[in-house]
Every structure is written in C-alpha cells, then in structure tokens.
Amino acid sequence: MKNGLFLLLGSLLVISCDNTLDVTASYEPTTVLYSILDPTADTNFVRVQRGYLTDDNPQQYVRNSDSLYYDSAEIEVYLREYNREETQMLKETPLRYFDDVVLDSGTFTGENHHLYRVPSDVDLAQDKKYEVAVVRPDGSEASGRTGIVGNIDIRQPPDPVSIRFFTGRIEFDVDQGSAPLRAYQVNLILHYREFNLQTRDSLYRSTVIDLPLLTTDRSSVELLFDRFSLARAVGNRLEPKENVIRFFESLSMEIYGGADELVTYFQVNKPSQSINQNRPTFDRITNGTGLVSSRFKRIRTDIKLEQQKVYQTLQTSDQTCDLRFVEVQRGRDTCFCVDGEETCL
C-alpha cells in the first residue's frame, strides 16, 4: 500500500467502480460520494460526483461538467449525527456548496471540484456516528455512515517543558472512538536552513519522510526509525549543492490514524498483481459508490535530534556527507563533512 496514504485521502482524489451497479443500464447516473471526516481538521469536506457507464466513446463526455457533476442547485447534501448505537438521529446539518478547489488540468473538465463544506461550528464527537447523505433531483438518496476514530497520544518523543529529542523511538497510545483505529501513517518533516557560502544568502526548507503504513489493533504502538534509516531517507530526498552548507533547524512529526473501513477499502481497490482482475465488493455507500470514513491527526513540533549519535550520523554517513550538514563546535568553528572527512571554517 502506498506510503503517504492519509495525506492523499485529504485531497479526496480517488474514484472507484462499484461492482453492484447495473452495468447494462444506458447512461444511468450513479452518485459518487467521498468524505474522510477528521475531528482535528479546521474544515471537513464532502466530494460529490456522478458517474455512469455508456457504450459511447467516454472522451466525448469527460470534458462536459454535466457528465461528472450534479447541478449544485438540484441536490442537497446533509451531515446527520446519530447516537453510537445508530438508533436515533440527533441532528441534521445542511452542507454548503464550495467550488474553490481547482481541478488539475488534464483529460477531464476544467471546472473546479464540487465540494460541500461542513460548517465550522459542527463538532465531530468521537462517541457518535455520522451519515453523509446526498438528496438527488428525483428525491432519492445516496448515503454512507461512519463512526469517528479516537485519540492518538504521543509518548515518544516526549512533550516535556524542556527540549525534546528524537532518538529513533516513536511511541504512542490509542483511545478508540465510535470507529476503531487500525492504520497509522507516521511522517517526519525535517526543517533545515541552506546557507550559500558565496552569496551569504539563507533559505529555509523542509523535506517529508513518510514511514511505511502500519496496521495494528494494539492500543499501544512502538516503532523504531533509527539514525541510519533517517540518514538514508534524508540522503534519498536531498541533493548536494555547490557552495551550500545546511543547518538543521528542527524535526516535526505527524501521525495520522485511519478507521478500519478505510484500510479495507484500499486493500480491496489497490491494483491487482494476479491474472484474476475481478475484485471483491466493498459496498459502504447506499445507492451509490465511494467511501465515507474518518481519520485523526496528531502533531508534535520543535523536536531536536539527539546529538551524540543521531545528528552525528546525519552529518557523517555515506548517504549524507555530501549534503554538508553543519556542526557548530565550541570554538565557534563551523564544521561539516567533505569526502568523508571533517572540514571546518
């Protein structure tokens, strides 16, 4: 499964086919519905499209926005809150049409994405269930339900009053909500400053290191991304630059947790490597296709690298020596690695 999965989910750029659809229907529209509800996000969106099967050349339809989108004036989109047992609807909130997200240029229509925004005053409770419903022009509905995943509490690197250090150990605890957390994506963001020795100009940059996707049912998770793994990852992402040295600034860590159905959906829909291309059906949308699920995000910032081993390896390893990460020594010398040897200014 692709790394960076939960980052991609935020963009809602996935389209799939539902095996339960009537493939013989002539130009029969089907509601395509995607939403990943996140209680930690500033704004949550629902993406609504429509798809259909036709015997004609699809190229003549995909540039026509009417072939991909409903008229926003002809449909209504709601977020409904239920108790945890789903026996009682507690609240129904109409969602606002939002078309400010630009669609990338390509084969399809140049019209922006048709999204529906959850109002900012709606709190997604982790002890409730939610339904996203699309009321179509004929009065029928397409809908999908999900619970809200629980909290992630980071234990390592710690969050003390003083400076926190990254030693390679990543540990966090999980409190389950109304949807079980099962998949986790950990991203490390390395912040650094490039300094040009000739022009004396400085430029602040960042690079993202996405760790392999982890699936587990444990309530306490422990990972090891050691100093050598960190050096290899940085070496694979950065290029040496002539007359440039680099100063490490800090490390940030993002942990995304995804609900169980989210993992199942992507396992079912990932590209098949076998001769049999028929995929099992994973149907979570009533009268449509797509996915409604939830995720949770936890961030820790301003992390320093443990000096004696982790930062030293970043400076001197075979993968990162040519990147010239700097060590400022006691005598105010600026030292870095050149061809495997220490050089000081």
Helices and strands as residue ranges (DSSP letters): H 5-11, E 30-37, E 45-51, H 59-62, H 65-68, E 76-82, E 89-94, E 96-98, E 115-117, E 129-135, E 141-147, E 151-156, E 164-166, E 169-175, E 181-196, E 202-210, E 214-215, E 220-224, H 227-237, E 244-259, H 260-269, E 285-286, E 288-305, I 307-311, H 312-316, G 321-323, E 327-328, E 334-338, E 341-344
